[in-house]
Amino acid sequence: ALFKHLRLGIYNHPRNSIDALRIWPVELESTLGKIIHQSLLGAGFRVQTYTNSYNRFEDTRGLNYESYFAKRSANMRYNVRRRHRALERSGKLELEMVTEPSQLQEAIPQYMIVSNASWKSPASMYSLETLQLINLCAGKGCLRLGIMRFECIPVAAQFWIITGGAAHCARLAYHESYKKQAVGVVLTNFMIAHLLDQDRVNEIDFGYGPDEYKRDWMNSSRHYNGFMAFNPSTPRGRIYGIKHIPGRAVKRFIKWGLAALGWQRFKAKQEED
């Protein structure tokens, strides 16, 4: 009903309809992925599927933190413990898990301090939409916002969401001045321990991207896809659909034709020589 409404517009008025719709990330073989695909087609959209992103994750059903950690490499386990002990011995390490709306007044400024001191664009860490999502998750009881302080300075922060038995890493950053102390590693370990022993999640999703460090924490990987849906009821929707959906096949045909033509010319030249 939603997709049909978007295609036809308010009160079936084409002026209010959309030309194209993009939905991502999606697991194509999941129940949700199949429902979305069928619903788009049923609403009359022309749909193109494309590869969207790479994801690292871990199936943690029946695992506590101790058994999870035992599955990491010996080198990684040693490094995590050494870094944590070094910071803990200083007596200046503080780790906090924020879950309640009442905690956000103090936590959000600290989260923003870390974001501004990190290598990431502040807009990607605390856009209005991200801050609204943090507040929404806190109200729904699914927020896990980790804050790490060293010498009372916020040095690392991670925003996780728990839903449907899975923990999703939405945002993470650390203060670049404390990179050598591996504050990001220590906070990640703290977060995962809480997610497994306190929340008892069945899956940990480490977000998008092929970053090498994620391999140390997560043993499994998958590709997410996306749907591009074009509205055949609008001029732009038809143009976009014609351009994108047959576009790949046309490009492959042209490449094949050019390759075949080049081979024929090469053979002809060889015969002449």
Accessible surface in RSA format (square Angstrom, percent):
REM  Atomic radii and reference values for relative SASA: ProtOr
REM  Chains: A
REM  Algorithm: Lee & Richards
REM  Probe-radius: 1.40
REM  Slices: 20
REM RES _ NUM      All-atoms   Total-Side   Main-Chain    Non-polar    All polar
REM                ABS   REL    ABS   REL    ABS   REL    ABS   REL    ABS   REL
RES ALA A   1   125.43 115.3  69.59 107.4  55.83 127.0  77.42 109.0  48.01 127.2
RES LEU A   2   118.78  66.2 109.08  78.0   9.70  24.4 114.26  80.2   4.52  12.2
RES PHE A   3    29.77  14.9  29.18  18.1   0.58   1.5  29.18  17.7   0.58   1.7
RES LYS A   4   113.06  55.2 113.03  69.3   0.04   0.1  55.34  49.8  57.72  61.5
RES HIS A   5    91.46  50.0  83.84  58.3   7.62  19.5  51.50  53.1  39.96  46.5
RES LEU A   6    48.34  26.9  46.01  32.9   2.33   5.9  48.34  33.9   0.00   0.0
RES ARG A   7    39.45  16.6  38.89  19.8   0.56   1.3   0.08   0.1  39.37  23.9
RES LEU A   8    47.12  26.2  43.01  30.8   4.11  10.3  45.37  31.9   1.75   4.7
RES GLY A   9     3.69   4.6   0.00   N/A   3.69   4.6   1.46   4.0   2.23   5.0
RES ILE A  10    84.66  48.2  84.38  62.9   0.27   0.7  84.38  60.8   0.27   0.7
RES TYR A  11   208.26  97.2 171.55  97.6  36.71  95.5 135.28 101.7  72.98  90.0
RES ASN A  12   107.68  74.3  89.36  86.4  18.32  44.1  20.38  49.1  87.30  84.4
RES HIS A  13    86.34  47.2  84.04  58.4   2.30   5.9  57.81  59.6  28.53  33.2
RES PRO A  14    87.64  63.9  79.64  72.6   7.99  29.1  81.15  67.0   6.48  40.3
RES ARG A  15   205.94  86.5 171.54  87.4  34.41  81.9  66.56  91.0 139.39  84.5
RES ASN A  16    77.19  53.2  51.78  50.0  25.41  61.2   9.67  23.3  67.52  65.3
RES SER A  17    18.37  15.5   0.84   1.1  17.53  40.4   0.34   0.7  18.03  25.3
RES ILE A  18    49.90  28.4  45.16  33.6   4.74  11.4  49.90  35.9   0.00   0.0
RES ASP A  19    40.20  28.2  36.70  36.5   3.49   8.3   5.21  12.3  34.99  34.9
RES ALA A  20    37.53  34.5  15.42  23.8  22.11  50.3  15.80  22.3  21.73  57.6
RES LEU A  21    35.30  19.7  32.31  23.1   2.99   7.5  35.14  24.7   0.15   0.4
RES ARG A  22   130.86  54.9 105.69  53.9  25.17  59.9  26.10  35.7 104.76  63.5
RES ILE A  23    38.54  21.9  35.50  26.5   3.04   7.3  38.54  27.8   0.00   0.0
RES TRP A  24   109.23  43.8  85.10  41.2  24.13  56.7  74.40  39.7  34.83  56.5
RES PRO A  25    45.59  33.2  26.72  24.4  18.87  68.6  26.72  22.1  18.87 117.3
RES VAL A  26     8.49   5.6   5.00   4.5   3.49   8.4   8.49   7.4   0.00   0.0
RES GLU A  27    70.97  40.7  64.90  49.1   6.07  14.5  12.23  23.7  58.74  48.0
RES LEU A  28    61.32  34.2  50.76  36.3  10.57  26.6  50.90  35.7  10.42  28.0
RES GLU A  29   142.48  81.8 125.55  95.0  16.93  40.3  67.79 131.1  74.69  61.0
RES SER A  30    36.76  31.1  25.49  34.0  11.27  26.0  32.69  69.6   4.07   5.7
RES THR A  31   104.43  74.3  96.02  97.3   8.41  20.0  61.09  82.1  43.34  65.5
RES LEU A  32   117.39  65.4 114.52  81.9   2.87   7.2 115.61  81.2   1.78   4.8
RES GLY A  33     0.53   0.7   0.00   N/A   0.53   0.7   0.00   0.0   0.53   1.2
RES LYS A  34   100.73  49.1  97.11  59.6   3.61   8.6  51.35  46.2  49.37  52.6
RES ILE A  35    93.40  53.1  92.32  68.8   1.08   2.6  93.31  67.2   0.09   0.2
RES ILE A  36    23.70  13.5  23.13  17.2   0.57   1.4  23.70  17.1   0.00   0.0
RES HIS A  37    63.49  34.7  63.49  44.1   0.00   0.0  34.86  35.9  28.63  33.3
RES GLN A  38   121.01  67.7 112.15  82.0   8.86  21.1  40.52  86.3  80.48  61.0
RES SER A  39    47.45  40.1  35.03  46.8  12.41  28.6  24.29  51.7  23.16  32.4
RES LEU A  40     0.20   0.1   0.20   0.1   0.00   0.0   0.20   0.1   0.00   0.0
RES LEU A  41    92.22  51.4  77.16  55.2  15.06  37.9  77.45  54.4  14.76  39.7
RES GLY A  42    69.82  86.1   0.00   N/A  69.82  86.1  37.99 104.2  31.84  71.3
RES ALA A  43     9.55   8.8   3.23   5.0   6.32  14.4   7.72  10.9   1.82   4.8
RES GLY A  44    28.98  35.7   0.00   N/A  28.98  35.7  23.87  65.5   5.11  11.4
RES PHE A  45     6.01   3.0   0.00   0.0   6.01  15.6   0.00   0.0   6.01  17.2
RES ARG A  46   114.09  47.9 110.58  56.4   3.51   8.4  37.40  51.1  76.68  46.5
RES VAL A  47    24.95  16.4   0.29   0.3  24.66  59.4   0.29   0.3  24.66  66.9
RES GLN A  48    23.86  13.3  20.15  14.7   3.72   8.9  12.37  26.3  11.50   8.7
RES THR A  49    46.01  32.7  33.02  33.5  12.99  30.9  23.03  30.9  22.97  34.7
RES TYR A  50    37.03  17.3  34.25  19.5   2.78   7.2  37.03  27.8   0.00   0.0
RES THR A  51    94.53  67.2  71.57  72.6  22.97  54.7  40.81  54.8  53.72  81.2
RES ASN A  52    40.35  27.8  11.76  11.4  28.59  68.8   1.53   3.7  38.81  37.5
RES SER A  53    22.76  19.2  12.76  17.0  10.00  23.0  22.76  48.5   0.00   0.0
RES TYR A  54    52.29  24.4  48.95  27.9   3.34   8.7  38.13  28.7  14.16  17.5
RES ASN A  55     0.00   0.0   0.00   0.0   0.00   0.0   0.00   0.0   0.00   0.0
RES ARG A  56    18.95   8.0  18.95   9.7   0.00   0.0   0.93   1.3  18.02  10.9
RES PHE A  57    35.13  17.6  35.13  21.8   0.00   0.0  35.13  21.3   0.00   0.0
RES GLU A  58     8.61   4.9   8.50   6.4   0.11   0.3   1.73   3.3   6.88   5.6
RES ASP A  59    64.84  45.4  51.11  50.9  13.72  32.4  31.66  74.5  33.18  33.1
RES THR A  60     1.03   0.7   0.00   0.0   1.03   2.5   0.00   0.0   1.03   1.6
RES ARG A  61   167.05  70.1 146.51  74.7  20.54  48.9  51.25  70.0 115.80  70.2
RES GLY A  62    88.16 108.7   0.00   N/A  88.16 108.7  44.72 122.7  43.43  97.3
RES LEU A  63    33.87  18.9  22.69  16.2  11.18  28.1  23.97  16.8   9.90  26.6
RES ASN A  64    68.13  47.0  64.85  62.7   3.27   7.9  15.15  36.5  52.98  51.2
RES TYR A  65    40.20  18.8  40.20  22.9   0.00   0.0  36.48  27.4   3.72   4.6
RES GLU A  66   134.44  77.2 129.72  98.1   4.72  11.2  49.15  95.1  85.30  69.6
RES SER A  67    42.54  36.0  34.75  46.4   7.80  18.0  39.56  84.2   2.98   4.2
RES TYR A  68     0.00   0.0   0.00   0.0   0.00   0.0   0.00   0.0   0.00   0.0
RES PHE A  69     9.31   4.7   9.31   5.8   0.00   0.0   9.31   5.6   0.00   0.0
RES ALA A  70    67.15  61.7  46.03  71.0  21.12  48.0  49.94  70.3  17.21  45.6
RES LYS A  71   121.19  59.1  94.25  57.8  26.94  64.2  62.03  55.8  59.16  63.0
RES ARG A  72     6.98   2.9   0.37   0.2   6.61  15.7   2.73   3.7   4.25   2.6
RES SER A  73    66.40  56.1  48.80  65.1  17.60  40.6  53.54 114.0  12.86  18.0
RES ALA A  74    68.83  63.3  58.01  89.5  10.82  24.6  58.30  82.1  10.53  27.9
RES ASN A  75   118.67  81.8 110.50 106.8   8.17  19.7  33.47  80.5  85.20  82.4
RES MET A  76    14.81   7.7  11.34   7.5   3.47   8.3  14.68  12.5   0.13   0.2
RES ARG A  77    59.80  25.1  59.80  30.5   0.00   0.0   2.66   3.6  57.14  34.6
RES TYR A  78   128.63  60.1 124.97  71.1   3.65   9.5  94.74  71.2  33.89  41.8
RES ASN A  79    44.24  30.5  44.24  42.7   0.00   0.0  11.00  26.5  33.24  32.1
RES VAL A  80     2.41   1.6   2.41   2.2   0.00   0.0   2.41   2.1   0.00   0.0
RES ARG A  81   117.02  49.1 113.73  58.0   3.30   7.8  35.49  48.5  81.54  49.4
RES ARG A  82    96.31  40.4  95.62  48.7   0.69   1.6  32.86  44.9  63.45  38.5
RES ARG A  83    66.54  27.9  65.86  33.6   0.69   1.6   3.79   5.2  62.75  38.0
RES HIS A  84    44.32  24.2  44.32  30.8   0.00   0.0  31.12  32.1  13.20  15.4
RES ARG A  85   114.56  48.1 114.09  58.2   0.48   1.1  51.45  70.3  63.12  38.3
RES ALA A  86    52.61  48.4  38.97  60.1  13.63  31.0  40.36  56.8  12.25  32.5
RES LEU A  87     7.43   4.1   6.85   4.9   0.58   1.5   7.43   5.2   0.00   0.0
RES GLU A  88   104.78  60.2  93.86  71.0  10.92  26.0  30.95  59.9  73.84  60.3
RES ARG A  89   180.13  75.6 143.78  73.3  36.35  86.5  78.29 107.0 101.84  61.7
RES SER A  90    48.33  40.8  18.23  24.3  30.09  69.3  31.51  67.1  16.82  23.6
RES GLY A  91    68.55  84.5   0.00   N/A  68.55  84.5  35.00  96.1  33.55  75.1
RES LYS A  92    99.31  48.5  90.46  55.5   8.86  21.1  54.72  49.3  44.59  47.5
RES LEU A  93    31.39  17.5   6.95   5.0  24.44  61.4   6.95   4.9  24.44  65.8
RES GLU A  94    71.04  40.8  65.89  49.9   5.15  12.3  32.85  63.5  38.20  31.2
RES LEU A  95    49.16  27.4  16.97  12.1  32.19  80.9  16.97  11.9  32.19  86.6
RES GLU A  96    51.43  29.5  48.20  36.5   3.23   7.7  21.51  41.6  29.92  24.4
RES MET A  97    26.70  13.8  10.37   6.9  16.34  38.9  10.37   8.8  16.34  21.6
RES VAL A  98     0.00   0.0   0.00   0.0   0.00   0.0   0.00   0.0   0.00   0.0
RES THR A  99    34.20  24.3  32.40  32.8   1.80   4.3  17.54  23.6  16.66  25.2
RES GLU A 100    95.92  55.1  95.92  72.6   0.00   0.0  29.57  57.2  66.35  54.2
RES PRO A 101    71.69  52.2  60.48  55.1  11.20  40.7  60.77  50.2  10.92  67.9
RES SER A 102   101.66  85.9  66.01  88.1  35.65  82.1  60.09 128.0  41.57  58.2
RES GLN A 103    57.07  31.9  48.29  35.3   8.78  20.9  28.41  60.5  28.66  21.7
RES LEU A 104    10.36   5.8   9.76   7.0   0.59   1.5   9.88   6.9   0.48   1.3
RES GLN A 105   160.55  89.8 140.33 102.6  20.22  48.1  53.07 113.0 107.47  81.5
RES GLU A 106   131.61  75.6 125.05  94.6   6.55  15.6  45.35  87.7  86.25  70.4
RES ALA A 107     2.16   2.0   0.95   1.5   1.20   2.7   1.93   2.7   0.23   0.6
RES ILE A 108    26.31  15.0  26.31  19.6   0.00   0.0  26.31  18.9   0.00   0.0
RES PRO A 109    65.82  48.0  61.78  56.3   4.04  14.7  64.92  53.6   0.90   5.6
RES GLN A 110    31.24  17.5  31.24  22.8   0.00   0.0  13.04  27.8  18.20  13.8
RES TYR A 111     0.00   0.0   0.00   0.0   0.00   0.0   0.00   0.0   0.00   0.0
RES MET A 112    57.06  29.5  57.06  37.8   0.00   0.0  45.11  38.4  11.94  15.8
RES ILE A 113    84.65  48.2  81.40  60.6   3.25   7.8  83.45  60.1   1.20   3.3
RES VAL A 114     0.00   0.0   0.00   0.0   0.00   0.0   0.00   0.0   0.00   0.0
RES SER A 115     0.04   0.0   0.04   0.1   0.00   0.0   0.00   0.0   0.04   0.1
RES ASN A 116    88.19  60.8  60.00  58.0  28.18  67.9  25.00  60.2  63.19  61.1
RES ALA A 117    29.75  27.4  12.74  19.7  17.01  38.7  23.35  32.9   6.40  17.0
RES SER A 118    14.15  12.0   0.00   0.0  14.15  32.6   0.00   0.0  14.15  19.8
RES TRP A 119   118.53  47.6  85.86  41.6  32.67  76.7  71.93  38.4  46.60  75.6
RES LYS A 120    59.93  29.2  49.99  30.7   9.94  23.7  32.18  29.0  27.75  29.6
RES SER A 121    63.86  54.0  51.16  68.3  12.70  29.2  41.83  89.1  22.03  30.9
RES PRO A 122    55.51  40.5  55.51  50.6   0.00   0.0  55.51  45.8   0.00   0.0
RES ALA A 123    70.75  65.1  57.98  89.5  12.77  29.1  64.53  90.9   6.23  16.5
RES SER A 124    52.26  44.2  41.35  55.2  10.92  25.2  48.41 103.1   3.86   5.4
RES MET A 125     0.40   0.2   0.40   0.3   0.00   0.0   0.00   0.0   0.40   0.5
RES TYR A 126    46.15  21.5  40.11  22.8   6.04  15.7  24.36  18.3  21.80  26.9
RES SER A 127    34.97  29.6  26.67  35.6   8.31  19.1  27.64  58.9   7.33  10.3
RES LEU A 128   120.15  66.9 110.61  79.1   9.54  24.0 112.67  79.1   7.48  20.1
RES GLU A 129   121.08  69.5 115.38  87.3   5.71  13.6  62.60 121.1  58.48  47.7
RES THR A 130     7.92   5.6   5.27   5.3   2.65   6.3   3.96   5.3   3.96   6.0
RES LEU A 131    37.49  20.9  37.43  26.8   0.07   0.2  37.49  26.3   0.00   0.0
RES GLN A 132   102.58  57.4  95.31  69.7   7.26  17.3  38.33  81.6  64.24  48.7
RES LEU A 133    69.60  38.8  66.49  47.6   3.11   7.8  69.18  48.6   0.42   1.1
RES ILE A 134     0.00   0.0   0.00   0.0   0.00   0.0   0.00   0.0   0.00   0.0
RES ASN A 135    80.63  55.6  72.31  69.9   8.32  20.0  22.74  54.7  57.88  55.9
RES LEU A 136   100.74  56.1  93.34  66.8   7.40  18.6 100.19  70.4   0.55   1.5
RES CYS A 137     4.87   3.7   4.45   5.0   0.42   1.0   0.42   1.1   4.45   4.8
RES ALA A 138     3.87   3.6   0.00   0.0   3.87   8.8   0.00   0.0   3.87  10.3
RES GLY A 139    59.33  73.2   0.00   N/A  59.33  73.2  26.76  73.4  32.57  72.9
RES LYS A 140   154.31  75.3 121.30  74.4  33.01  78.6  69.02  62.1  85.29  90.9
RES GLY A 141    48.14  59.4   0.00   N/A  48.14  59.4  29.61  81.3  18.54  41.5
RES CYS A 142    26.15  19.8  25.03  27.9   1.12   2.6  12.40  31.4  13.75  14.8
RES LEU A 143     0.00   0.0   0.00   0.0   0.00   0.0   0.00   0.0   0.00   0.0
RES ARG A 144    30.03  12.6  30.03  15.3   0.00   0.0   0.00   0.0  30.03  18.2
RES LEU A 145     0.00   0.0   0.00   0.0   0.00   0.0   0.00   0.0   0.00   0.0
RES GLY A 146     0.00   0.0   0.00   N/A   0.00   0.0   0.00   0.0   0.00   0.0
RES ILE A 147     0.00   0.0   0.00   0.0   0.00   0.0   0.00   0.0   0.00   0.0
RES MET A 148     0.00   0.0   0.00   0.0   0.00   0.0   0.00   0.0   0.00   0.0
RES ARG A 149    39.40  16.5  39.40  20.1   0.00   0.0  12.63  17.3  26.77  16.2
RES PHE A 150    22.00  11.0  22.00  13.6   0.00   0.0  22.00  13.3   0.00   0.0
RES GLU A 151    79.91  45.9  61.29  46.4  18.62  44.3  22.54  43.6  57.37  46.8
RES CYS A 152   103.93  78.6  84.87  94.7  19.06  44.8  28.01  71.0  75.92  81.9
RES ILE A 153    70.29  40.0  69.65  51.9   0.64   1.5  70.29  50.6   0.00   0.0
RES PRO A 154    11.97   8.7  11.97  10.9   0.00   0.0  11.97   9.9   0.00   0.0
RES VAL A 155     0.00   0.0   0.00   0.0   0.00   0.0   0.00   0.0   0.00   0.0
RES ALA A 156     0.37   0.3   0.37   0.6   0.00   0.0   0.37   0.5   0.00   0.0
RES ALA A 157     0.00   0.0   0.00   0.0   0.00   0.0   0.00   0.0   0.00   0.0
RES GLN A 158     4.55   2.5   4.55   3.3   0.00   0.0   0.62   1.3   3.93   3.0
RES PHE A 159     1.09   0.5   1.09   0.7   0.00   0.0   1.09   0.7   0.00   0.0
RES TRP A 160     0.00   0.0   0.00   0.0   0.00   0.0   0.00   0.0   0.00   0.0
RES ILE A 161    29.49  16.8  29.49  22.0   0.00   0.0  29.49  21.2   0.00   0.0
RES ILE A 162    27.22  15.5  24.17  18.0   3.05   7.4  24.17  17.4   3.05   8.3
RES THR A 163    77.36  55.0  68.24  69.2   9.11  21.7  42.06  56.5  35.30  53.4
RES GLY A 164    85.93 106.0   0.00   N/A  85.93 106.0  46.05 126.4  39.88  89.3
RES GLY A 165    31.60  39.0   0.00   N/A  31.60  39.0  22.57  61.9   9.02  20.2
RES ALA A 166    13.96  12.8  13.96  21.5   0.00   0.0  13.96  19.7   0.00   0.0
RES ALA A 167     0.00   0.0   0.00   0.0   0.00   0.0   0.00   0.0   0.00   0.0
RES HIS A 168    59.63  32.6  59.63  41.4   0.00   0.0  45.78  47.2  13.85  16.1
RES CYS A 169    13.25  10.0   3.22   3.6  10.03  23.6   0.00   0.0  13.25  14.3
RES ALA A 170    31.18  28.7  10.02  15.5  21.16  48.1  18.81  26.5  12.38  32.8
RES ARG A 171    85.50  35.9  82.02  41.8   3.48   8.3  14.82  20.3  70.68  42.8
RES LEU A 172    22.60  12.6  22.47  16.1   0.14   0.3  22.47  15.8   0.14   0.4
RES ALA A 173     3.42   3.1   0.00   0.0   3.42   7.8   0.55   0.8   2.87   7.6
RES TYR A 174    47.85  22.3  47.85  27.2   0.00   0.0  27.31  20.5  20.54  25.3
RES HIS A 175    33.11  18.1  33.11  23.0   0.00   0.0  14.73  15.2  18.37  21.4
RES GLU A 176    85.17  48.9  72.58  54.9  12.60  30.0  20.29  39.2  64.89  53.0
RES SER A 177    88.28  74.6  51.94  69.3  36.34  83.7  32.09  68.3  56.19  78.7
RES TYR A 178    29.54  13.8  29.54  16.8   0.00   0.0  15.67  11.8  13.87  17.1
RES LYS A 179   126.42  61.7 116.91  71.7   9.52  22.7  63.00  56.7  63.43  67.6
RES LYS A 180   183.33  89.4 170.07 104.4  13.25  31.6 120.23 108.2  63.09  67.2
RES GLN A 181    66.08  36.9  61.30  44.8   4.77  11.4  27.16  57.8  38.91  29.5
RES ALA A 182    14.25  13.1   7.87  12.1   6.39  14.5  14.25  20.1   0.00   0.0
RES VAL A 183     0.72   0.5   0.25   0.2   0.47   1.1   0.25   0.2   0.47   1.3
RES GLY A 184    16.85  20.8   0.00   N/A  16.85  20.8  14.91  40.9   1.95   4.4
RES VAL A 185    43.61  28.7  40.63  36.8   2.98   7.2  42.72  37.1   0.89   2.4
RES VAL A 186     0.33   0.2   0.00   0.0   0.33   0.8   0.11   0.1   0.22   0.6
RES LEU A 187     0.16   0.1   0.16   0.1   0.00   0.0   0.16   0.1   0.00   0.0
RES THR A 188     7.36   5.2   7.36   7.5   0.00   0.0   0.02   0.0   7.34  11.1
RES ASN A 189    14.21   9.8  14.21  13.7   0.00   0.0   0.09   0.2  14.12  13.6
RES PHE A 190    48.52  24.3  42.95  26.6   5.57  14.5  47.68  28.9   0.84   2.4
RES MET A 191     0.00   0.0   0.00   0.0   0.00   0.0   0.00   0.0   0.00   0.0
RES ILE A 192     0.03   0.0   0.03   0.0   0.00   0.0   0.03   0.0   0.00   0.0
RES ALA A 193    25.84  23.8  24.72  38.1   1.12   2.5  24.73  34.8   1.10   2.9
RES HIS A 194    41.69  22.8  36.63  25.5   5.07  13.0  25.17  25.9  16.52  19.2
RES LEU A 195     0.00   0.0   0.00   0.0   0.00   0.0   0.00   0.0   0.00   0.0
RES LEU A 196     0.52   0.3   0.04   0.0   0.48   1.2   0.04   0.0   0.48   1.3
RES ASP A 197    55.83  39.1  46.76  46.5   9.07  21.4  17.89  42.1  37.94  37.8
RES GLN A 198   124.42  69.6  96.35  70.4  28.08  66.8  16.93  36.0 107.49  81.5
RES ASP A 199    38.75  27.1  12.46  12.4  26.30  62.2   7.50  17.7  31.25  31.2
RES ARG A 200   171.64  72.1 153.63  78.3  18.01  42.9  58.41  79.8 113.23  68.6
RES VAL A 201     5.76   3.8   1.28   1.2   4.48  10.8   2.84   2.5   2.92   7.9
RES ASN A 202    74.00  51.0  72.28  69.8   1.72   4.1  10.96  26.4  63.04  60.9
RES GLU A 203    44.21  25.4  44.21  33.4   0.00   0.0   7.38  14.3  36.83  30.1
RES ILE A 204     0.00   0.0   0.00   0.0   0.00   0.0   0.00   0.0   0.00   0.0
RES ASP A 205     7.83   5.5   7.83   7.8   0.00   0.0   0.82   1.9   7.00   7.0
RES PHE A 206     2.02   1.0   0.17   0.1   1.85   4.8   0.17   0.1   1.85   5.3
RES GLY A 207    11.63  14.3   0.00   N/A  11.63  14.3  11.63  31.9   0.00   0.0
RES TYR A 208   106.70  49.8  87.81  50.0  18.89  49.2  63.80  47.9  42.89  52.9
RES GLY A 209    17.57  21.7   0.00   N/A  17.57  21.7  16.97  46.6   0.60   1.4
RES PRO A 210   108.21  78.9  90.57  82.6  17.64  64.1  91.48  75.5  16.74 104.0
RES ASP A 211    66.48  46.6  53.67  53.4  12.81  30.3  13.65  32.1  52.83  52.7
RES GLU A 212   123.08  70.7 112.96  85.5  10.12  24.1  68.37 132.2  54.70  44.7
RES TYR A 213    91.86  42.9  85.52  48.7   6.35  16.5  82.25  61.8   9.61  11.9
RES LYS A 214    10.98   5.4  10.98   6.7   0.00   0.0   3.39   3.0   7.59   8.1
RES ARG A 215   131.62  55.3 124.63  63.5   6.99  16.7  44.06  60.2  87.57  53.1
RES ASP A 216    73.08  51.2  63.50  63.2   9.58  22.6   7.96  18.7  65.11  64.9
RES TRP A 217     9.14   3.7   9.14   4.4   0.00   0.0   0.73   0.4   8.41  13.6
RES MET A 218     0.09   0.0   0.00   0.0   0.09   0.2   0.00   0.0   0.09   0.1
RES ASN A 219    86.32  59.5  58.74  56.8  27.58  66.4  25.21  60.7  61.11  59.1
RES SER A 220    40.53  34.2  35.34  47.2   5.19  12.0  12.37  26.3  28.16  39.5
RES SER A 221    51.55  43.6  26.46  35.3  25.10  57.8   0.00   0.0  51.55  72.2
RES ARG A 222    42.29  17.8  33.50  17.1   8.80  20.9  29.71  40.6  12.58   7.6
RES HIS A 223   110.47  60.4  94.21  65.5  16.26  41.6  54.81  56.5  55.66  64.8
RES TYR A 224    19.65   9.2  19.65  11.2   0.00   0.0   8.62   6.5  11.03  13.6
RES ASN A 225    23.59  16.3  23.59  22.8   0.00   0.0   0.00   0.0  23.59  22.8
RES GLY A 226     0.00   0.0   0.00   N/A   0.00   0.0   0.00   0.0   0.00   0.0
RES PHE A 227     1.46   0.7   1.29   0.8   0.17   0.4   1.29   0.8   0.17   0.5
RES MET A 228    40.78  21.1  40.78  27.0   0.00   0.0  37.41  31.8   3.36   4.5
RES ALA A 229     0.26   0.2   0.26   0.4   0.00   0.0   0.26   0.4   0.00   0.0
RES PHE A 230     2.00   1.0   2.00   1.2   0.00   0.0   2.00   1.2   0.00   0.0
RES ASN A 231     0.00   0.0   0.00   0.0   0.00   0.0   0.00   0.0   0.00   0.0
RES PRO A 232    30.04  21.9  21.29  19.4   8.75  31.8  22.15  18.3   7.89  49.1
RES SER A 233    51.97  43.9  27.67  36.9  24.30  56.0  24.71  52.6  27.26  38.2
RES THR A 234     9.29   6.6   8.85   9.0   0.44   1.0   9.29  12.5   0.00   0.0
RES PRO A 235    89.41  65.2  86.96  79.3   2.45   8.9  88.75  73.3   0.66   4.1
RES ARG A 236   152.04  63.8 151.69  77.3   0.34   0.8  29.85  40.8 122.19  74.1
RES GLY A 237     0.69   0.9   0.00   N/A   0.69   0.9   0.00   0.0   0.69   1.6
RES ARG A 238    99.44  41.8  98.89  50.4   0.55   1.3  34.32  46.9  65.12  39.5
RES ILE A 239   107.66  61.3 105.41  78.5   2.25   5.4 106.78  76.9   0.87   2.4
RES TYR A 240    82.38  38.5  82.38  46.9   0.00   0.0  50.17  37.7  32.22  39.7
RES GLY A 241     3.16   3.9   0.00   N/A   3.16   3.9   2.41   6.6   0.76   1.7
RES ILE A 242   116.74  66.4 109.43  81.5   7.32  17.6 111.06  80.0   5.69  15.4
RES LYS A 243   142.15  69.3 124.39  76.3  17.76  42.3  77.95  70.2  64.21  68.4
RES HIS A 244    74.56  40.8  69.70  48.4   4.87  12.4  39.84  41.1  34.73  40.4
RES ILE A 245    65.40  37.2  51.17  38.1  14.23  34.3  51.31  36.9  14.10  38.3
RES PRO A 246    56.65  41.3  51.36  46.8   5.29  19.2  56.65  46.8   0.00   0.0
RES GLY A 247    12.76  15.7   0.00   N/A  12.76  15.7  12.64  34.7   0.12   0.3
RES ARG A 248   119.04  50.0 116.06  59.2   2.98   7.1  45.26  61.8  73.78  44.7
RES ALA A 249    52.82  48.6  46.68  72.0   6.14  14.0  47.98  67.6   4.84  12.8
RES VAL A 250    78.34  51.6  75.46  68.3   2.88   6.9  78.34  68.1   0.00   0.0
RES LYS A 251   137.46  67.1 135.68  83.2   1.79   4.3  79.61  71.7  57.86  61.6
RES ARG A 252   153.50  64.5 148.13  75.5   5.37  12.8  72.89  99.6  80.62  48.9
RES PHE A 253   140.69  70.4 135.36  83.8   5.34  13.9 140.42  85.1   0.27   0.8
RES ILE A 254    91.66  52.2  86.78  64.6   4.88  11.8  91.25  65.7   0.41   1.1
RES LYS A 255   147.31  71.9 141.59  86.9   5.72  13.6  85.87  77.3  61.44  65.5
RES TRP A 256   168.92  67.8 162.08  78.5   6.84  16.0 139.44  74.3  29.48  47.8
RES GLY A 257    26.49  32.7   0.00   N/A  26.49  32.7  21.96  60.3   4.53  10.1
RES LEU A 258   116.53  64.9 107.55  76.9   8.97  22.6 108.07  75.9   8.46  22.8
RES ALA A 259    67.86  62.4  49.24  76.0  18.62  42.4  61.42  86.5   6.44  17.1
RES ALA A 260    33.52  30.8  24.47  37.8   9.05  20.6  32.61  45.9   0.91   2.4
RES LEU A 261    77.86  43.4  75.74  54.2   2.12   5.3  77.36  54.3   0.50   1.3
RES GLY A 262    37.19  45.9   0.00   N/A  37.19  45.9  31.24  85.7   5.96  13.3
RES TRP A 263   151.22  60.7 145.67  70.5   5.55  13.0 132.70  70.8  18.52  30.0
RES GLN A 264   114.14  63.8 108.23  79.1   5.91  14.1  35.35  75.2  78.79  59.8
RES ARG A 265   162.40  68.2 154.17  78.6   8.24  19.6  56.38  77.0 106.03  64.3
RES PHE A 266   105.87  53.0  99.91  61.9   5.96  15.5 105.41  63.9   0.46   1.3
RES LYS A 267    99.87  48.7  98.17  60.2   1.70   4.0  43.63  39.3  56.23  59.9
RES ALA A 268    47.44  43.6  43.44  67.0   4.00   9.1  45.95  64.7   1.49   3.9
RES LYS A 269   126.68  61.8 124.94  76.7   1.73   4.1  81.64  73.5  45.03  48.0
RES GLN A 270   105.12  58.8  90.20  65.9  14.91  35.5  19.51  41.5  85.60  64.9
RES GLU A 271   142.04  81.5 106.95  80.9  35.08  83.5  50.95  98.6  91.09  74.4
RES GLU A 272   147.18  84.5 108.64  82.2  38.54  91.8  47.08  91.1 100.10  81.7
RES ASP A 273   132.53  92.8  69.26  68.9  63.27 149.6  46.74 110.0  85.78  85.6
END  Absolute sums over single chains surface
CHAIN  1 A    16068.1      13429.7       2638.4       9050.1       7018.0
END  Absolute sums over all chains
TOTAL         16068.1      13429.7       2638.4       9050.1       7018.0
